[in-house]
Amino acid sequence: MKERIITETRQLFNQFGVKSIRLEDIAQQLGISKKTVYQYFSSKEDLVRQILESQLNESLHEASAIHTQATDPMTSALLIWDRLIHYKQTVNPNLLRDIERHYPTIWTYFQTFRTEYINTILLANLRAGVGQGLYRTDLDETTMAWLWLEQSQWDVPHAGAELAIKHHFVRGLLTQAGLALYEQHRL
C-alpha cells in the first residue's frame, strides 16, 4: 500500500504540484481513508520527502547504470543528457517550486542530491572522458559538471532545443578523437 500511495501521489504532484494537493485529495484519488495515508506517513511533508527521495534515487540509479553500461564516456554523456531532459519534461516545475517555498528541509535534501549527482555521475563521466582522451584536458571539470546539470534543465524557447543544447555541450568537451567517435554515433 505504501508504494501505491507513493507512486500515485507522485503522479498527482508531477501533474499539479505539491501545494494544490491535499492529503484528502490523495486519499480520495486512491479510494482509501485519510487515516490509511497516516498509517504510512506522519504528515504531508513526510510523504513529499519520501516521494522526492524515491524519485531522486531512481534517477541516480538510472544514471549510474548508464555510466557503467555505456561503451565509452561520450555515449554515456549523450544518454545521461537524454535522461536529464526526460526528467525535466516529466516533472512539473511547480513540484520543485512548491518544495522550495514550503518545505525548506526537503529543499535542502534536493540541493544535496544535486551536488551528489554532480560529484558522482557527471564528474566521473568527465574524468573518464579526459582519461580516455575523448575529452579535452583543459576542462574545469567541476564547473563543466555544474553547467551540464544546469543546461539540461533550462527552459527552452522551442521543441527540440534541448537536443541542440545537448549536442553543442558534448561537442565542446571533445578532442579530435572524441569528435571522430561522436561523428560515428551520429551516422
C-alpha positions as CSV (number, residue, x, y, z in Angstrom):
1,M,0.0,0.0,0.0
2,K,2.8,2.4,0.8
3,E,4.4,2.0,-2.6
4,R,1.0,2.6,-4.2
5,I,0.5,5.8,-2.3
6,I,4.0,7.0,-3.2
7,T,3.5,6.1,-6.9
8,E,0.1,7.6,-7.4
9,T,0.8,10.7,-5.3
10,R,4.0,11.2,-7.2
11,Q,1.9,11.3,-10.4
12,L,-0.5,13.8,-8.8
13,F,2.4,16.0,-7.6
14,N,4.1,15.9,-11.0
15,Q,0.8,16.8,-12.7
16,F,-0.4,19.5,-10.3
17,G,2.4,20.5,-8.0
18,V,2.6,19.9,-4.2
19,K,0.8,22.8,-2.8
20,S,-2.5,22.3,-4.6
21,I,-2.9,18.6,-3.5
22,R,-4.2,17.9,0.0
23,L,-4.0,14.6,1.9
24,E,-7.8,14.3,1.5
25,D,-7.3,14.6,-2.3
26,I,-4.8,11.8,-2.2
27,A,-7.0,9.5,-0.1
28,Q,-10.0,10.2,-2.4
29,Q,-7.9,9.5,-5.6
30,L,-6.7,6.2,-4.1
31,G,-10.1,5.2,-2.7
32,I,-8.7,4.9,0.8
33,S,-9.2,6.8,4.0
34,K,-7.0,9.7,5.2
35,K,-6.3,7.5,8.2
36,T,-4.7,4.9,5.9
37,V,-2.4,7.5,4.5
38,Y,-1.4,8.4,8.1
39,Q,-0.5,4.8,8.8
40,Y,2.4,5.1,6.3
41,F,3.3,8.8,6.5
42,S,3.4,11.0,9.6
43,S,2.5,14.2,7.6
44,K,2.2,15.6,4.1
45,E,5.8,16.8,4.5
46,D,6.9,13.2,5.2
47,L,5.0,12.0,2.1
48,V,6.6,14.7,0.0
49,R,10.1,13.8,1.3
50,Q,9.7,10.1,0.6
51,I,8.3,10.7,-2.9
52,L,11.2,13.0,-3.7
53,E,13.8,10.6,-2.2
54,S,12.3,7.8,-4.3
55,Q,12.3,9.8,-7.5
56,L,15.8,11.1,-7.0
57,N,17.2,7.7,-6.0
58,E,15.6,6.2,-9.1
59,S,17.3,8.9,-11.2
60,L,20.7,8.3,-9.6
61,H,20.3,4.6,-10.1
62,E,19.4,5.0,-13.8
63,A,22.3,7.4,-14.4
64,S,24.7,5.0,-12.6
65,A,23.5,2.2,-14.8
66,I,24.1,4.3,-17.9
67,H,27.5,5.2,-16.7
68,T,28.6,1.6,-16.1
69,Q,26.9,0.1,-19.2
70,A,27.9,2.6,-21.9
71,T,30.8,1.6,-24.1
72,D,32.5,5.0,-23.7
73,P,32.1,8.2,-21.7
74,M,30.8,10.2,-24.7
75,T,28.0,7.7,-25.3
76,S,27.3,7.8,-21.6
77,A,27.2,11.6,-21.7
78,L,24.6,11.6,-24.5
79,L,22.4,9.0,-22.7
80,I,22.7,10.9,-19.4
81,W,21.6,14.1,-21.2
82,D,18.6,12.3,-22.6
83,R,17.7,11.1,-19.1
84,L,18.1,14.6,-17.6
85,I,15.9,16.0,-20.4
86,H,13.3,13.3,-19.8
87,Y,13.3,14.2,-16.1
88,K,12.7,17.9,-16.9
89,Q,9.9,17.1,-19.3
90,T,8.1,14.8,-17.0
91,V,8.3,16.7,-13.7
92,N,6.0,19.6,-13.2
93,P,8.2,22.7,-12.4
94,N,5.6,23.6,-9.7
95,L,6.7,20.5,-7.9
96,L,10.2,21.9,-7.2
97,R,9.0,25.4,-6.7
98,D,6.4,24.3,-4.1
99,I,9.1,22.2,-2.3
100,E,11.5,25.2,-2.3
101,R,8.8,27.6,-0.9
102,H,7.0,25.3,1.6
103,Y,9.4,22.6,2.6
104,P,12.9,24.0,3.3
105,T,14.3,20.8,4.8
106,I,13.2,18.8,1.8
107,W,14.6,21.5,-0.5
108,T,18.0,21.2,1.3
109,Y,17.9,17.5,0.7
110,F,17.2,18.2,-3.0
111,Q,20.1,20.5,-3.2
112,T,22.4,18.0,-1.5
113,F,21.2,15.4,-4.0
114,R,22.1,17.7,-6.9
115,T,25.6,18.1,-5.5
116,E,25.9,14.3,-5.1
117,Y,24.7,13.8,-8.7
118,I,27.2,16.3,-10.0
119,N,30.1,14.8,-7.9
120,T,29.3,11.1,-8.6
121,I,27.8,10.8,-12.1
122,L,28.8,13.9,-14.1
123,L,32.3,14.4,-12.7
124,A,33.0,10.6,-13.1
125,N,32.0,10.9,-16.8
126,L,34.1,14.0,-17.4
127,R,37.2,12.4,-15.7
128,A,36.7,9.1,-17.6
129,G,36.4,11.1,-20.9
130,V,39.6,13.0,-20.2
131,G,41.4,9.8,-19.1
132,Q,40.4,8.1,-22.4
133,G,41.5,11.0,-24.5
134,L,38.0,11.7,-25.7
135,Y,37.5,15.0,-23.7
136,R,39.8,18.0,-23.7
137,T,42.4,18.0,-20.9
138,D,41.8,21.8,-20.2
139,L,38.3,21.3,-18.8
140,D,37.4,22.7,-15.5
141,E,35.6,19.5,-14.6
142,T,33.7,20.8,-11.6
143,T,32.4,23.9,-13.5
144,M,31.5,21.7,-16.5
145,A,29.6,19.2,-14.4
146,W,27.6,22.0,-12.8
147,L,27.0,23.6,-16.2
148,W,25.9,20.2,-17.6
149,L,23.2,19.8,-14.9
150,E,22.0,23.4,-15.2
151,Q,21.8,23.5,-19.0
152,S,20.0,20.2,-19.1
153,Q,17.2,21.7,-17.0
154,W,16.9,25.1,-18.8
155,D,13.5,26.3,-20.1
156,V,14.0,26.4,-23.8
157,P,12.3,28.5,-26.5
158,H,11.0,25.7,-28.7
159,A,10.7,22.0,-29.0
160,G,13.9,20.3,-29.9
161,A,16.1,23.0,-28.4
162,E,17.1,20.6,-25.6
163,L,18.8,18.3,-28.2
164,A,20.6,21.1,-29.8
165,I,22.0,22.3,-26.4
166,K,22.9,18.6,-25.6
167,H,24.9,18.2,-28.8
168,H,26.6,21.6,-28.5
169,F,27.6,20.9,-25.0
170,V,29.0,17.4,-25.7
171,R,30.9,18.6,-28.8
172,G,32.5,21.3,-26.7
173,L,34.0,18.6,-24.5
174,L,35.6,16.6,-27.3
175,T,39.1,16.1,-28.5
176,Q,39.7,15.2,-32.2
177,A,39.5,11.5,-31.2
178,G,36.3,12.2,-29.3
179,L,34.8,14.1,-32.3
180,A,35.6,11.2,-34.6
181,L,33.7,8.9,-32.3
182,Y,30.9,11.4,-32.0
183,E,30.6,11.6,-35.8
184,Q,30.4,7.7,-36.0
185,H,27.5,7.8,-33.5
186,R,25.7,10.5,-35.4
187,L,25.7,8.5,-38.7
